[in-house]
Every structure is written in structure tokens, then in C-alpha cells.
Amino acid sequence: MPALDFWFDFASTYSYPAALRIAPLAATAGVAVRFRPFLLGPIFKAQGWNTSPFNLYPAKGRYMWRDLERLCAELDLPFRRPQPFPQPSLLAARVALVGLAEDWGEEFCRAAFRAQFGAGDRIDDSATIARLIAPFGVDPGEVLASAQSEPIKARLREETQAAQTQGIFGAPSFVTADGELFWGNDRLERALAWAVRGS
Amino acid sequence: MPALDFWFDFASTYSYPAALRIAPLAATAGVAVRFRPFLLGPIFKAQGWNTSPFNLYPAKGRYMWRDLERLCAELDLPFRRPQPFPQPSLLAARVALVGLAEDWGEEFCRAAFRAQFGAGDRIDDSATIARLIAPFGVDPGEVLASAQSEPIKARLREETQAAQTQGIFGAPSFVTADGELFWGNDRLERALAWAVRGS
């Protein structure tokens, strides 16, 4: 089965529609998707940015919010502009790594994106995280402890390093088994098509 | 008839496929397109950039060249990476303004994009420009003189200012009659659809 890595940061605006769209599109295309949360912060920092480029470049930021709003309306996805932006995504990324090693990771990712960009919740709040994972029949205390454990912290650092090594500079990004990189929610369909042809 | 402004810089990579795609798509959609060349340079400069962000951020640049190559293959457009990049686009933009006030402007724009990104020609060379406008039955010397005249210089400055005032921060950009801004070759279809619905 063709494979595609889906790289995203929970704070990334266009990762929201991508995360919500990818599973059904991949199923239709017959592609196995691997969710790979990482942190854009260190990658941005290496480029000399201390926050999102959407904050650094106001005209681009204004456009992005309007574009995302239009896009969500088109996809029938709820949309609320998160405050603050970007949200610290460290905790959610670590929890996702715990869940992805079990069987509730992808569902958690979708729930976290919906909470942040659909309902305006703060995903850096452990109470929000506990509420989001409650339906998965796991113990919130244990998951949060596991998320802050050294192996998970190290894993997220390694994943972020791996993203950077593969040339990833933004999110969402998609990487096929033969190493083709596609950047942006609007490249999802092309990435899936490439995964099928290239495999 | 619904209208759409197509804002582009001749040095802009993704403006190449947009310029080659827009006329047939707009004809099918029943939208009247206005070609509006402008200069990204002053807009980038206002953001603190002294060259293209694709040069300033190498990972993004590497991705863009590969993405553009894939895109051109998909569209069956010839592709050669221009050297140097970005090309000074001032002369081509001024010549386009001369042509757009007559009846050969759009054809010249397409020819200039093809020359630069398809054949590797330098569009800042007046010999290239003279060759490109030769098929239009105009006098190259007169056109080049007109392009360097004060009214055309002023007009390009005004257009660049108008782009910035409308919130444009990159190219290609599309603006509908009701002021909706769409950025990027991959937003062309949505911009046309909005132009039709919004009018």
C-alpha cells in the first residue's frame, strides 16, 4: 500500500483543514497515512523568526485569516481565530505522540485541531487535553504524565529534527515514500496522487 | 460581466503558470480579467527583504523550484530555472503597461513569462523585449522609448502602490470587484468562482 507522511504542527493554521481532510481522501486513494506531529518553532527560529510569519508580516497574516475563513466555510468546518496565536503546541504534540503509539492518536489530532480552530479552546491547557482524550477510555493523568516523560520529549525533538532534515520548512507538509515533499493544505491531493504513482 | 484583477510581477515564479492559465479559465467562467503588472520589490523591501524570500529562506526556495518544476510538467509548460533569480522585472513591467494600453499587452505578458521561465531568456535585456514584441507589428524602438517615458514610470509606481493598498504582499494575486483577495496560482480557480458568485 502506498504511504504518505503527514507532518504538522498543532499551531499551524492550514494544518487544521489538512488534518480534517486527509483520512477520507487517503482512504479513497488507497494510501496509508502516518501522522507526524512536530514543532515549527525550532525551524522558524533557525530562520531568524521568533513567532509565526503571519504575525511578523501583517499583510500576509490578514490574508491568511480571511483565506482560512473562506476555506473552512467551503469545507463546512467551524472556524474561530485562536487567541493567542500561535498557541504553544508542545503539550498537544507530546500527547499526540503518546496516542499515536496506541490507537487513539489520529482521533486526538483531529479533536485538538477542532478544539483550537473550531471552538477557540486553548490546546496548551492540560484541562482541555484531558477533556479531549476522555472519550478514548484512557486515564488523563497517566497520559499527561507519559506525555511529559523523557522518551516522549526526546521523540518529539527527534521528529522535529527529522522534519528539518527532510527539507520541511512549514506545515502542513507531506512526504511520499520516494522523498517527494509537498507543502500546504492545497497540495494534499497532489501528494496523494504522487504517493500512488510513485509506489 | 464579472471582473477579476490579475496582479503579477514578471519575476514571480508562480505568476508564470497563472499567466498562462488565466485566459482560458476566465473565458470558460465568463469573467473579464484585467492584467495588472506591478513590482514586488518595493513591497518586499517594506517587509525588510532585499531579495526574494525564496533566496532568503533556502529550504523554502529549494522546495519552490521543485514544486514549480512538477507543476509545469503537469501543465505541459516548458520550465527552465532563470539565472539570475529574481530577474529585474522593471523593464518588462513597463513594456507590459505600454502594450496593455494598446491591444498586445496580454500576449506580451505570456510571451515574457514563457521566455524567462520556459526558455531561460533574460527579460531585463531590451534585445529580448524587442524580439518578443516584434510579432505585434509595433516599432521596438518606439515601444522601448515609451516604456521609459515619465507617464509609464509613474503609472507603474502607482500600480505598485495600489497593490500594496489592497493588501497584496505576493504574486500572483487576484482581486474581485468586491475586494476579495486571493493569493497564489493555486487560488486562481477559487478567485474566478468568487468573481462569478460575487458579481
HADDOCK unambig.tbl for C-alpha pairs under 7 A between the chains (distance, minus, plus):
assign (segid A and resid 47 and name CA) (segid B and resid 57 and name CA) 6.97 0.50 0.50
assign (segid A and resid 57 and name CA) (segid B and resid 47 and name CA) 6.95 0.50 0.50
assign (segid A and resid 59 and name CA) (segid B and resid 167 and name CA) 5.80 0.50 0.50
assign (segid A and resid 59 and name CA) (segid B and resid 169 and name CA) 6.26 0.50 0.50
assign (segid A and resid 60 and name CA) (segid B and resid 169 and name CA) 6.30 0.50 0.50
assign (segid A and resid 167 and name CA) (segid B and resid 59 and name CA) 5.79 0.50 0.50
assign (segid A and resid 169 and name CA) (segid B and resid 59 and name CA) 6.25 0.50 0.50
assign (segid A and resid 169 and name CA) (segid B and resid 60 and name CA) 6.30 0.50 0.50
